[in-house]
Amino acid sequence: GEMRNPQRNVPIAVMTGILCCAIIYLLVQMICTSNLGPALASSTTPLADVAEGFFGSYGKFLCSLLMLTSIGGVTIACSFITPRSGSALSEDRMIPQKIMQLNRFGSPYIAIMISVVLTVIVALSGSFVELI
């Protein structure tokens, strides 16, 4: 709803994103395979192991820190997208229209509250391993 010329821009963005991800994953796989060899199959943290091989314990720490930063970025992005999805469903009359109600700042506050409550319920429903 907030994009200019989505018929042109969405396919370009999707294909560019897929291509970039494919190249990154291919490079990561090649680096891990060439550095760990057969030990890759038994490694539980292959990227951190490769970083440790290149840079010592500092590399392993840095790799772990970057992974946590990446996870945080995905979490923040989801926190913005999830309420917007609820609001869009409400605008399309697929769920009650009350959900798209905006506060004085223009935010769909009911959709935000629903996504927070559902997220807390899911987060407290089991252990980390079960949630994965």
C-alpha positions in Angstrom: 0.0 0.0 0.0 2.9 2.4 0.5 5.0 1.5 -2.6 5.3 3.5 -5.8 4.7 1.5 -9.0 4.5 -2.0 -7.4 3.9 -3.7 -10.7 7.4 -2.8 -11.8 9.3 -2.6 -8.5 8.1 -5.7 -6.7 9.4 -8.2 -9.3 12.7 -6.4 -9.6 13.1 -6.3 -5.8 12.2 -10.0 -5.4 14.6 -11.1 -8.1 17.4 -8.9 -6.8 16.9 -10.2 -3.3 16.9 -13.8 -4.4 20.0 -13.3 -6.5 21.9 -11.6 -3.7 20.9 -14.2 -1.2 21.9 -17.0 -3.6 25.3 -15.5 -4.2 25.9 -15.0 -0.5 24.9 -18.5 0.4 27.0 -20.0 -2.4 30.1 -18.1 -1.2 29.5 -19.1 2.4 29.1 -22.7 1.4 32.2 -22.6 -0.7 34.3 -21.0 2.1 33.0 -23.4 4.8 33.5 -26.5 2.5 37.0 -25.4 1.5 38.1 -24.6 5.1 36.5 -27.3 7.1 36.4 -30.1 4.6 34.9 -33.4 6.1 34.7 -31.7 9.5 31.8 -29.6 8.1 29.4 -32.5 8.5 30.0 -32.8 12.2 30.3 -29.0 13.0 27.4 -27.5 15.0 28.7 -23.9 14.3 30.4 -24.0 10.9 30.6 -20.2 10.3 32.0 -19.6 13.8 34.5 -22.5 13.2 35.7 -21.0 10.0 36.0 -17.5 11.6 38.0 -19.1 14.4 40.3 -20.7 11.8 40.9 -17.4 10.2 41.1 -15.0 13.1 41.3 -17.2 16.3 39.0 -16.8 19.2 38.4 -13.1 18.3 36.9 -14.3 15.0 34.6 -16.8 16.6 33.4 -14.1 19.0 32.9 -11.6 16.2 31.0 -14.1 14.1 28.7 -14.9 17.1 28.1 -11.1 17.7 27.3 -10.6 14.0 24.8 -13.5 14.1 23.1 -12.0 17.1 22.9 -8.7 15.3 21.3 -10.3 12.3 18.8 -12.1 14.4 18.0 -8.8 16.1 17.5 -7.1 12.7 15.0 -9.8 11.6 13.1 -9.4 14.9 12.9 -5.7 14.5 11.7 -6.0 10.9 9.1 -8.5 11.9 7.8 -6.3 14.7 7.0 -3.6 12.0 5.7 -6.0 9.3 3.3 -8.2 11.5 1.0 -5.4 12.7 0.9 -4.0 9.1 -0.2 -7.4 7.8 -3.0 -7.4 10.3 -4.0 -3.9 9.3 -4.0 -4.9 5.6 -6.2 -7.9 6.3 -8.6 -5.6 8.1 -8.6 -3.1 5.2 -9.5 -6.0 2.9 -12.3 -7.0 5.2 -10.9 -10.4 5.9 -10.8 -9.8 9.6 -12.7 -7.2 11.7 -12.2 -3.6 10.6 -11.6 -2.5 14.1 -8.1 -3.9 13.9 -7.0 -1.3 11.4 -8.0 1.6 13.7 -5.2 4.1 14.0 -4.1 6.1 17.0 -3.2 9.8 17.0 0.3 8.9 15.6 -1.2 7.0 12.6 -0.2 3.6 13.9 -2.6 0.6 13.8 -2.5 0.2 17.6 -5.0 -2.6 17.9 -3.1 -4.7 15.3 0.1 -3.9 17.3 -1.4 -5.0 20.6 -2.8 -8.2 19.0 0.6 -9.1 17.5 2.4 -8.4 20.8 0.0 -10.6 22.8 0.3 -13.4 20.2 4.1 -13.1 20.2 4.3 -13.3 24.0 2.0 -16.4 24.1 4.1 -18.2 21.5 7.4 -17.1 23.1 6.3 -18.4 26.5 4.7 -21.6 25.1 7.8 -23.8 25.1 11.6 -24.0 25.2 13.9 -22.5 22.7 14.4 -25.8 20.9 10.7 -26.4 20.6 10.2 -22.9 19.2 12.9 -23.4 16.5 
